[in-house]
Amino acid sequence: MPQKDTANKPSRREMLSASAGAVSLAATAAATPPLTRVQRLSTPLPKPNGLNLIVIIADTTRWDHLGAYGNRRVKTPNLDRLASEGVVFENAYAEGLPTIPCRRVYHSGRSIVHEKQQWWRPLDPEDVTLAEVLKKAGFTTGFVVDTYHYFKPDMNFHRGYDSWQWIRGQETDLWISGPREQFDPGRHMPVHLRNPNYLRSMTQYMMNTSMRQGEDDYFCAQSCSAAMKWLEQNARQKPFLLWLDMFDPHEPWDAPPRFQKMYRQDYGYERRLFGYGVRHQDIRESDYPILRDLYAAEVTFSDHCIGRVLDKIDSLKLRDDTIVVFSTDHGTHLGELGCVQKTPGLLNSCVAHLPLIVRHPDKKYAGRRVKGLVSAIDYMPTFLAMLGLTGFPGLAVKDFWKLAQPGGSENHVRVFTGFGNFGAVRDKKWHYFQNFRGEDRGKGPALYDLEADSGETKNVVKDHPGLVAERRALLEEKFQVRLPPPEKG
């Protein structure tokens, strides 16, 4: 018989108090219209504290593939060094996925989970970005990017930056258009993985990389070189913000040969390609080890390129007045529960758990590890607070840096993540997710006991009906949806 859940169920007094609080907040919100973009940017700011900020985002980086998070196989010496010199946040989670929804949260500091799953779209006209706030405060702002989705029509994420540079050619970026007939991706992948969409995507990628001659020509290396150049040119224009956004280790997993050989000598092809367009049903069990090695090589190469940026920070003597942040937008699956690449239908830690490492000039923070829950929605308000710019209006202020202080209290009891038609709610013990439309599709609804099953392999949704009902209610409230009744049986 299923056990009755009581440990996580709020008391009647707590429910009444929460309900009253919600009514009060709703009434206050109704009486006080939100400030406009112009009003927010006109708000006086405190004087910044003189620190610079460098943010490095490496797309599709699994937290558990970094040595700082316990991985002993994948080589990430540079990020491990950054972690030893900074603070490692062990429980940071995405709020909106994938690429663009995540970055809307990062750059605007605004939650998007209530937007009826219309998450992949440009910044809103009323959004105020981190770069705009810092520019108003007197910062020099720079944006170096090879994540090509940023520059699709009308995205406008470079708003507020004094300078921006787009490194062209990642994945299916429509950069080079020919001669198409000279490229045959079928020579670089097994027959069972080939399909028209996959071949078309990989042909574009092969055209984009056709002029590559050495490691310095890989997009990741180009982006880091551009960031280093920006630092050389702007190191004296303090305070500054540099936002470096790398698409690697996102697919295609195509690291330089010497990095691939760290994990496997023979991949079956001189240049084995794997990227978007492959059908999940075509991937075989025998493909998983090869794909894991391809991904590991991509992570190690990304770490190598980031290490060059970290060395440049030191050579320019910026360490004593510069905060360095490393994170990602999401992870990926590598065969877990039969899945490769990210998918909304399996919204577990492989995808939603983020690495978050912060090095502060104050060496007293070196080596600290924080277990408190962090949401991606916390990034912008925390960055502003760390730079002395507190009180900017229109942000849900949850400063995750306070968790690194002695006796720092928890910011979140639980965090939420949205991806496609799926929503998730997670605390330190339980993780629940489901399709908003109620469709199972073999991947949800799912409930995991994180204390007993940290790898999220055993779905215990049928064993805890009371807890499931509570979590469904939380999803309905947070995402402003009406979930269909659960299936019986």
N, C-alpha and C positions, 0 to 999 in steps of 0.2 A: 504493500500500500504506500502511496506517496506520502511523505512526511509533511506536516503542516509547517509553513514557514512563519516564524514570529520574530526572529532576530533582527530582520531588516524592516519590519513593519512599523510605521510610526504610530504613536499613541493617539487616542482621540483628541487629547489636549493639544498635541503637536499639530495634528491635522487642522484643528480649528484655528490655532494660532497662525499657521502658514496660510490658511484661507483668508483670514482677516488681513494679514500682511499683504497678500496678493491683491485684495480688493483695494487696500490703501494705496499701494504702489500704482495700480491701474488708474485710480482716481487722480493721483498726483500727475501721472503721465498725461492723462486726458486734459488736465487743467494747464499743463505746461508744455506747449509744443516744442519739439526739438529745435535746437539752433540750426540755422542755415549754414551752408559752407562758408559764406562770407563772414557771418558772425563768429564761427569757430576760429577762422584764421585771424580775426580781429581781436581775439582774446589775448590780453597781455600775458607774456610768458616770463617765468623767472630767468635770471641770468644763468646760462649753462655753466657747468662746473669745469670746463676746459678739456674734458676727455673726448677722444675721437672714438668712432665706432666702425668696425669692419664686420660685415655679415657675409658669411660664406654658406650658400645653399647648394648642396650636391644632390640632384634629383635622384629619387629611387634608391636611397641608401638605407639598407636594413640595419637597424640598431644592433642586432645580434651578430653582425658581420664585422664589428669593430673590436679590436683588442680591449679597448677601454670598457666594453660591455661584456667581456668574458670570452670572446672568441679567440681560440688558440691556433686556428688554422689559417685564417685570412690575414695577410700581412698589411697592417695599417700603422706603421711606426710613427708617422708624423701626426696623425690625429691622436694616437696614444700619448705622444709627447704633449700635445696641446691639453689633453685631459689631465695629465699629471701636474700640469702647471695651472689648471683652472678647476672649475666645478663641473661635475658630471650629474646631470639630472636623469634619474633612472626611470621616471614614469611620465614622460611627455607624450602627448597624443595629438594627432591631427584633428581639426574640427570639420573642415570641408575638403573633400577629395574630388578629382585628382589635381592635375597641375595648376590650372587657372583658379579653381575655387580656393585651393590652399593659398595661393599668392594673393588673392583678393583679401583674405583674412590677414596675412602678414603685412601687406602694404597699407591697408585701411584701418586695421585694428577693430574692424566691425564684424560681428557675428553674422553668418549667412545661413544658419541652419533653418531659419523660419521662412525661407524664400520658396517654398513649394518645389524644391529640387531644381529650380532654375539657376543653377550655380555656375555653370560655365558661361560666363559673359564678361564684358569689360567692366572696369571700375565704373561705379555710378557717378553721374555728374555732381552729386552732393558729397561724395567721398572726399576726405582730406587725407593725404598720404603721409607716411612717415617722412619722406623726403621734403614735402612741402612744409611740414612743421619745423624740421631742422633748418631748412633754408631760411625760413622766417626768423629763426633764432640765430642766424649768422653763420651757419655751417656751409662749407663747400661740399657739394654732393656729387657723387659719381656712381654710375650704373654700368657694369660690365656684364654682358649676358651672351650665352649661346643657346639658352632655352627659347626656341623660336616661337613658341606659342605666345610669348609676351608681345610679339610684334605682328600678330594677325590683325586684320582690319579693325580699327577703332578701339583696340585694347587699352592703349594710352597709359601703360604702367610706367613709362618714363617721365610722367608728369612730376614736376618738382625737382628734377635733377639738373644740375648745371651742365653736366656732360653725360652722354650715354653712348655706348658702343655695342653693336650687335655683331657677334661672330656668326656668319652665315653657314648653313649646310647640315645642321644636325638632323638626323632621322629622315623624314620626308619633307623637309623644308624645300619649297620649290625654288631652288637656287640655280642649279645648272640643268638645262633642258636637253642636252644632247652631246654627242651623237648617241642616242639611245640604243641603236642596233649593235653597238660595240660592247654592250654589257650584258652578261648572262649570269644572273644570280643562281640559276640552277646548278652551276658548277660548284657552288659553295654550300650546298645544303642537301640533306638526304631527300630522296624521291618522295617519301611518305609525308614530308612536311610541305611540299610544294602545292600551291594553289594560285590562281590568277592574282588575287589581292596581295598575297605575300610576295610574289615575284615582282609585281608592280612597285610595291613599297621598297623592296630591296634594290630594284633597278635605280630608283631615285637616289637612294643612299649611295650606291656605287658611283653614280655620276657625281654626286657631291664630294666624294672622296677621291676622285680620279687624279687630282693634282697632288695628292699627298706623297711626300718623299721620305719623311722621317718622323720621329716622335714629336718634334716641335710643331708639325703640321696637323696633328690631331686636334680636334676642336677643344677638348679639355685643356690641352697645353696652350693653345692660342689664347683662350680666355684668361688663364692664369698669367700668361705673359703680359696681356693687356692690362690686367689688374696691377701687376708689378710696375708697369710703365706709368700708370695713373698715380700710383703711390710716389714714384720718383718725382713726378711733375707737381704733386700737390701736398707733399709732406710738410711743407712750411705754411700752407694755407689752412691753419687750424682755427677752430675745430673742424673736422671733416667726417663725412659718412661715405664709405665705399660699400656698395652692395654688389657682391660677385655671385652670379647665379649660373651654375654649371648644369648642363643637361646630363652629363655622366654622373653616376654609372647607369643611367637609363639605357634601355635598348636603343639601337643594336649593340649587343655585347661584342665588341670588336677592338679589344685592347692591343697595343703593340706586341709583337711576338715574344719579346723577352719577358713580358709580364704574364702572358698566357703559359709560357713554359715553366713558370713557377709552380703551376698546378697540374699540368699534364703536357707530356711531350708530343702526343699525337692526338689531334682532334678529328682525324679522318679526312681532313681537307687542309690544303695549304692555308686557306683563309676561310674558316667556317663562320657563316653569318647566321645570326638569329635576332629577329626583331618582330615588330608588330605585323599582323597579317596572318600569322600562323593560326590554325584552328586548334583549340584545346584537344578536341577528340582525336586529332592526328598525332599528338605527342605520345610517344611510347615510354614505358618504364625505363628502357635502356637509354633514352635521351636525357633523363634527369641528371646523372652524374656529370655529363658533358656540359650541360647548361649551367650547373652549379659552378663548374670550374671556369667557364667563360665569364660568369658574373663575378666570381672572386677576383679574376684577373682585372676586370673593369674597376672594381673597388680599389684594388691595390694601385692601379695606375692613377686613379683619381686622387688617392692619398699622396702619391708621389708628386703630382702637380700642385696640390695644396701645400705640400711641404716647401716648395719653392717660394710660395707667397709668404709663408711663415718666416722663412729665412730672410726674405726681403724686408719684412717688418723689423726684424732684428738689425739688419745691416743699416737701415735708415734710422735706427735708434728711436723707434716708435713704441717699444714695448711699455715704457714707463707711463705713457699717457693714452694708451689705446686699448679699448675693449675689443676682444675678438670673439665672435659667436660662430659656431658651426651647427648646422642642422640640415633638414631635408623637408620634402613635402610628404613623402610616404615611402613605404618599402615595396616589396614584391614577394610573390610566392615562387618557390623553387621546388615544386613537387608535393608540398604539403596538401594532404587530402586530395591528391590528384590534380592540383592546380599549378599552373605556371603563369607568371605575370600577375599584376594586380587585378582584382575583380570585386565589384560591389557585393556579389553573392557570398563572399567569404571574408567578411570584414573583421578579421582577427588581427593579432599583434604583428604578423608578418607584414601587414600593410599599414595599420593605423599607428603603431608604436614608433615614435620619432627619436633618433639620437639628438641630444641637445647638450652641447659643451660650451661653456663660457669662461674665457680667461680674462680676469680683471687685473689691472696694473697693481693693485694691492695684493701682495704675495701671501697675505694671511689666508686667502681663499684657496690656495693651491692644494690640490688633492682631495678636496671635499666631494662628498657624494650625497645627493639629495633624493629621498624616496617620495616626497610629496607629489601629488598629482599636478601636472602642468598641462594646460590646453594651449593650442596654437593661438587662440584668441588673446593670450597673455603676452605675446611677443612684443607688439608695438608699445603698449603702455609700460612694459618693463624697460624697454630700450630707452624710452623718454625719461623714465625715472632715474635710470642709471646715469644719464647725462645731465641730471639736475633739473629736468623740465617736467616737473609734476603739475598736475591740475589741468591738463589740456582737456577740454570738454568733449563729450560724445563718445568716450571710451568706457568699456566695462573694465574698470581698473582692478586687475589681479596681478600684482607685481610678483613674478616668480622669483626675483632675486632675494626677496625677503626670506624665502625658504632656506637660503644659504647662510643666513645669520644664525648665531647661537640661539637656540630656543625658538626658531622661526615657526609660526603656526601654519596649519594647512590652509591653502587657498580654496581648494575644491573638495567637496565630499564625493563628487562624481563628475565625469566629463562626457561629452557627447561628440559623436562623429557622424557625418553624413556623406554618402557616396552613391550617386545614381539614385535608385529607388530604395536604398537601404539606409537605415539609421541604427546607431548603436549607442548604448549607455553603459558606462564602465565605472566601477569603483575599485578599491584595492582587493576586494574579494570576488566580485561577480562581474561578468561581462555578458550582456544580452544584445542581440541584434536581430532584425527581421526586415522583410520587404514591406514597404508601406502599403503595397497593394494586396498583401496577404498571400502572395504566391510563394510556394515553397522552393521550387527549382532545385531541391536537393541540398541546399546550403543554409537554410534557415526556415523558421526561427531557431535560434541557437542560444543556449545558456551555458556558460562555462564557470566552473568553480576555480578561480585563479590560484587559490591557496593549495588545492589538491591537484590541480592540473594546469600548471603554468604554461604548458605548450598548447593549451586549448585544443585538445584532441578528442575529448569525450563530451558530447552534447547531453546535458542533463535536464533539458527543458521539460521533459515529462515527469521528472521527479519533484519539481518545485512549482506547482501551479499557482500558489499564492504569490511567490516572488515574481513569476512571469507576469501575472496580472498587474503587479505594482510597476514593473519595468515598462510594460506596454503603456500604462498611464503616463509615465514620465516621458516616453517618446512622443505621445500624442500632444502633451503640453509643450514640450520644447520645440518640436518641429511643426506644430500647429496643423496636424493631420488627424484624420479620423481613421483608425485602423479597422479593417474588417474583423469580425469575430474569429477567434482562433479555431482551427480545425479540431473536430472531436476525434477521439481515438487514442 
